[in-house]
Amino acid sequence: MTNLLDIPGTEQSIGGLAAGIVAKAKAAREANMGNAVEVQTPSQIAAMEQPRAVLTPMEMIDRAVSTNASVETLTQLMNLQERWEANQARKAFDEAMARAKANMPAIIKSKKVDFTTGKGRTNYQYEDLASIMNQIGPVLSENGLSVRYRTAADPNSPIAVTCIISHRMGHSEENTLMAGRDDSGNKNSIQAIGSTVTYLQRYTLKAALGLAAAADDDGGKADETNDDAKLITEAQASVIRELIEKGEVDTKVFCERWQVESVTDIPLKQFNEVVGSLRQRVAYLANQRAQGSAA
């Protein structure tokens, strides 16, 4: 019977042993958790790999204001915002001009001058400013572009007219031409100034937009001569094709603009006009590339 009795102190020794085992198990479990690899779902991985959005200068200004940034920091950020807005406006202007040029109609010379003086006969066609604006105005408005002019007529100085092409986002570009007063005919002083201003408005607008005018086919058929019916040579066609390539103009769009089936169908009398228009296009692209490199 004595052997069945618990020995005094045995409960205490067993309790201590159990506590040690529990402590060791807990330590082992914590060690295993430290070495465990965290498993992430595909959506969590995608969220971590998603690039951070680039802050605009205005967002940077908002953060600077919320963190009580210094006046100097805010001034620098405001200058950065102005440069950023100007660059965005220039890009929008270039895009709008490219779209407008792609849809610009051919300018028709609908007005005719034909008179004879002691110096001989004067006979030519031209396009007036109102007809130009009627043809290109809708295309410009559709792309957020507008036209305005600035003039200067100081005494004893040539008359200067500046054509300003503006975009709705604020960027604008200018083209200026100067000429003396038109004293031909029986014009008074005011008419002489008005004639020159109108003339310069037409030519600055055409230069700013790279426009070229074509003769009115319907009105010109009756006066057409054998020389008028001649087409350009193959060598001249090669010159035009080269300029089309340099000006990044689609041949189909080119033919539609000049109302011909192919490049070789260009009338000989329009060769210089076509070449001049394409060279303006090439120069425009070169200028845009230069501005892009500078920016």
C-alpha positions in Angstrom: 0.0 0.0 0.0 2.9 2.2 0.8 4.1 2.0 -2.9 0.7 3.3 -4.2 1.0 6.5 -2.2 2.3 9.6 -4.0 5.7 10.6 -2.8 5.5 14.1 -1.4 6.7 16.8 -3.9 6.1 14.7 -7.0 3.2 17.1 -8.1 5.6 20.0 -8.1 8.3 18.3 -10.1 5.8 17.2 -12.8 4.3 20.7 -13.0 7.7 22.2 -13.6 8.5 19.7 -16.3 5.2 20.4 -18.1 5.8 24.1 -18.0 9.2 23.7 -19.6 7.8 21.5 -22.4 5.2 24.1 -23.1 7.7 26.9 -23.2 10.0 25.0 -25.6 7.0 24.2 -27.9 6.0 27.8 -28.0 9.6 28.9 -28.8 9.8 26.4 -31.6 6.5 27.5 -33.0 7.6 31.2 -33.0 10.8 30.3 -34.7 8.9 28.4 -37.5 6.6 31.4 -38.0 9.7 33.7 -38.4 11.0 31.4 -41.2 7.7 31.1 -42.9 7.2 32.5 -46.5 4.3 34.8 -46.9 1.9 33.7 -49.6 0.3 36.6 -51.6 -2.7 36.5 -54.0 -2.3 37.6 -57.6 -4.3 40.7 -56.9 -2.0 41.7 -54.1 1.1 41.1 -56.3 -0.5 43.2 -59.1 -1.2 46.0 -56.6 2.4 46.0 -55.4 3.8 46.0 -58.9 1.6 48.8 -60.2 3.7 51.9 -61.1 3.1 55.0 -59.1 1.2 57.8 -60.8 3.4 60.7 -61.9 2.5 63.8 -59.9 1.7 66.9 -61.9 3.1 70.2 -60.7 -0.3 71.3 -59.3 -0.5 68.1 -57.2 3.0 68.8 -55.9 1.8 72.3 -55.0 -1.2 70.9 -53.1 1.1 68.6 -51.1 3.5 71.4 -50.4 0.7 73.7 -49.1 -0.6 70.9 -46.9 2.9 70.3 -45.4 3.4 74.1 -44.8 6.3 74.3 -47.3 8.3 77.6 -47.5 7.4 80.5 -49.8 10.6 79.8 -51.8 9.5 76.2 -52.5 6.0 77.3 -53.5 7.4 79.9 -55.8 9.6 77.3 -57.5 6.7 74.9 -57.9 4.5 77.7 -59.4 7.2 78.4 -62.0 7.3 74.7 -62.7 3.5 74.6 -63.2 3.7 77.5 -65.6 6.3 75.8 -67.7 4.4 72.5 -67.6 1.2 74.2 -68.8 3.0 76.1 -71.6 4.5 72.8 -72.8 1.1 71.0 -72.7 -0.4 73.9 -74.7 2.3 73.8 -77.3 1.8 70.0 -77.8 -1.9 70.5 -78.1 -1.3 73.3 -80.7 0.9 71.0 -82.8 -1.6 68.2 -82.7 -4.4 70.5 -83.7 -2.4 72.0 -86.6 -1.6 68.5 -87.9 -5.3 67.5 -87.8 -6.3 70.7 -89.4 -3.8 70.4 -92.2 -4.9 66.8 -92.9 -8.5 68.1 -93.6 -7.7 71.5 -95.1 -9.5 72.0 -98.4 -7.8 73.4 -101.5 -8.1 77.2 -101.7 -9.8 78.2 -105.0 -8.8 81.4 -106.8 -12.3 82.5 -107.5 -11.6 86.2 -108.3 -10.3 87.3 -111.7 -8.5 90.5 -112.8 -8.4 91.3 -116.6 -7.7 94.8 -117.9 -5.5 96.5 -120.4 -3.4 99.6 -120.0 -0.7 101.4 -122.0 1.8 98.9 -120.4 -0.1 95.9 -121.7 -2.7 93.4 -120.5 -3.0 92.3 -116.9 -4.8 89.0 -116.5 -4.7 86.8 -113.4 -6.8 85.0 -110.8 -6.7 85.4 -107.0 -8.5 84.4 -103.8 -9.9 87.0 -101.5 -9.6 86.9 -97.7 -13.3 86.2 -97.2 -13.3 83.2 -99.5 -10.2 81.8 -97.8 -11.8 82.1 -94.3 -15.1 80.6 -95.6 -13.2 77.5 -96.8 -10.8 77.0 -93.8 -12.8 78.6 -90.9 -14.8 75.4 -90.1 -11.7 73.2 -90.1 -9.9 75.6 -87.8 -12.8 75.9 -85.4 -13.3 72.2 -85.3 -9.7 71.8 -84.0 -9.8 74.6 -81.5 -7.8 77.1 -83.6 -8.5 80.7 -84.4 -7.0 83.5 -86.5 -6.5 87.2 -85.6 -4.3 90.0 -86.9 -2.1 92.7 -85.5 -1.2 95.7 -87.8 1.2 98.6 -87.6 1.2 101.5 -90.0 3.7 104.1 -88.7 4.3 107.2 -90.8 7.1 106.9 -93.4 7.4 103.1 -92.6 6.2 100.0 -94.3 2.9 98.6 -93.2 3.3 95.5 -91.1 0.7 92.8 -90.6 1.1 89.9 -88.2 -1.2 86.8 -88.5 -1.6 85.1 -85.2 -2.8 81.5 -85.1 -4.0 80.6 -81.5 -5.2 77.4 -79.9 -7.9 77.1 -77.2 -5.3 76.0 -74.6 -3.4 79.3 -75.0 -0.4 78.6 -77.3 -0.1 80.8 -80.4 2.3 81.3 -83.3 2.8 84.4 -85.4 3.9 85.3 -89.0 4.7 88.8 -90.0 5.0 90.5 -93.5 5.7 94.1 -94.4 5.0 96.1 -97.6 4.6 99.7 -98.7 1.3 101.4 -99.3 -0.5 100.4 -102.5 -0.6 103.6 -104.4 -1.7 102.0 -107.7 -4.8 103.3 -109.5 -6.8 106.2 -108.1 -6.7 105.1 -104.4 -6.8 107.8 -101.7 -4.4 107.4 -98.7 -6.9 105.4 -96.7 -7.6 103.0 -99.5 -3.9 102.6 -100.2 -3.4 101.4 -96.6 -6.5 99.2 -96.7 -5.4 97.5 -99.9 -1.9 96.7 -98.5 -3.4 95.4 -95.2 -5.8 93.1 -97.0 -3.1 91.8 -99.3 -0.8 91.1 -96.3 -3.5 89.5 -94.3 -4.1 86.9 -97.1 -0.4 86.1 -97.5 0.4 85.9 -93.8 -2.5 83.6 -93.3 -1.4 81.4 -96.2 2.1 81.3 -94.9 1.1 80.6 -91.3 -1.0 77.7 -92.3 1.1 76.5 -95.3 -1.8 77.0 -97.7 -1.7 77.1 -101.5 -4.3 78.3 -103.9 -5.5 76.6 -107.0 -7.2 78.1 -110.0 -11.0 77.9 -110.4 -11.3 75.1 -113.0 -14.9 76.0 -113.8 -14.1 79.6 -114.5 -10.9 78.8 -116.3 -12.0 76.3 -118.9 -13.2 78.9 -121.3 -9.8 80.7 -121.3 -7.7 77.6 -121.3 -4.9 77.5 -124.0 -2.7 74.7 -125.1 0.0 75.9 -122.7 -2.5 75.8 -119.9 -3.3 72.2 -120.7 0.4 71.0 -120.5 1.3 68.6 -117.6 4.5 68.5 -115.7 7.4 66.3 -116.9 8.6 63.1 -115.2 11.6 65.0 -113.8 9.3 67.6 -112.2 7.1 64.8 -110.9 10.2 63.3 -109.2 10.9 66.6 -107.5 7.3 66.7 -106.2 7.5 63.0 -105.0 10.7 63.8 -103.1 9.1 66.8 -101.3 5.9 64.7 -100.6 8.2 62.2 -98.8 10.1 64.8 -96.9 6.9 66.6 -95.9 5.3 63.3 -94.7 2.3 63.9 -96.9 0.1 61.0 -97.9 0.1 60.8 -101.8 -3.7 60.2 -101.8 -4.3 63.3 -99.7 -2.0 65.3 -101.9 -3.8 64.3 -105.1 -7.2 65.0 -103.5 -6.0 68.5 -102.4 -4.7 69.3 -105.9 -7.7 67.6 -107.6 -5.6 65.2 -109.8 -5.5 61.4 -110.2 -1.7 61.1 -109.8 1.3 63.3 -109.3 2.1 63.3 -113.1 -1.3 64.9 -113.7 -0.3 68.2 -112.1 -0.6 71.0 -114.6 2.7 72.6 -115.7 1.4 76.1 -114.7 0.9 74.9 -111.1 4.3 73.3 -110.7 5.9 76.2 -108.9 2.9 76.6 -106.7 2.8 73.0 -105.7 6.6 72.9 -105.0 6.3 76.1 -102.9 3.5 74.6 -100.8 5.4 71.4 -100.2 8.6 73.3 -99.2 6.6 75.2 -96.7 5.4 71.9 -95.2 8.9 70.6 -95.0 10.1 73.8 -93.4 7.3 73.6 -90.9 8.1 70.0 -89.9 11.8 71.0 -89.5 10.9 73.9 -87.2 8.6 71.7 -85.1 11.4 69.1 -84.6 13.8 71.9 -83.6 11.4 73.2 -81.0 10.8 69.6 -79.7 14.5 69.1 -79.3 14.9 72.4 -77.5 12.1 71.5 -75.1 
